[in-house]
Amino acid sequence: MISTTTTSIDAKAVRTEIGKERLLKMYRQMVLIRRFEEQAEKQSGSFRDGTQIKKIAGFLHLYIGQEAVQTGFYDHLEVKRDSTVTSYRCHALALLCGLDPKELMAELYGKVTGNVRGKGGSMHFFSKEKGMLGGHGIVGGQIPVGTGAAFSAKYKKTGGVSVTFLGDGAVPQGTFHESLNMAGLWNLPAIYVIENNRYGMGTACHRAVAVENIAEAKAAGYGLKSLTFDGLDLLASWKTAQQAVAWARAGQPVLVEAKTYRFRGHSASDSAAKGTQKGDYRTKEEIEKYMKLDPILRTQASLIEAGWLTAAGAEQIDEQVMTQVLEAIQFSEESEEPPMSEQFRHVFAEE
């Protein structure tokens, strides 16, 4: 029997179930993701004395606005046995799995102290130790990797699950359908989370995907359960993840859709996402509407309502996080460039 559910929650009950310390931890994680990315954005094109100083080169895909999705899911995972994989929008997942902001910022700077020694940049954070199987630059390229991780968990009987994050723009890819078919056929402990931020690059989702509720429409064809939730609500994300992980651990693959929104463009170079000029693919009014649903501010309000946080406490958390991010920037600026000998490492097999 295939279940299709749109998560409806009692916010106070879910908040109580999560508990004070756990919710505060997730709130801090979201603030760290936001501040890390804001500073990365700044360093990719900041100005000093009227001159643009570009410390971070290459692509930069920001997760700003979507923080609640992966934060809510990661809280249910176990580093030692569960796996995660995502697209090129991978900064958040790397921070959530516990990688040091210093090594991540240094990677953006292209420094040898970076997460993958300055070779991967923004799109390719990775950690075998943390079970984070990378950010992937090819649209849909991560989906078979996540499926393989789920197969490995079942084959080795670890009890682990694999969570694959993808955008709505990856849904029409063949890898999506082939992977879901395998997961359903073999009852893999796989969770596929579509982060529907309404746009695949500059194309509105409704112009590229023929159905409105993707998980509901697609899951049944492959024998998967499905869940849909408000991706701008941390509490809804956490509750949805709880159910999805329980199903996956029992051998039932799940397709999830998070209805979310990115507050920035597709990448840092996407100037047509601001909604301020004729020809922009979204309006200023639309952006403002979604920014009123900022998941960080909503979580902050929920914590304050419960008496678990004050405005002063929120400001203190923000200051502590900013100190951490600024230390990461300083570390990156002081780190060495990779030596020329590094260019052939990890290309050919080494004895």
Order of alpha helices (4+ residues) and beta strands (2+ residues): beta-alpha-alpha-beta-beta-alpha-beta-alpha-alpha-beta-alpha-beta-alpha-beta-beta-beta-alpha-alpha-beta-alpha-beta-alpha-alpha-alpha
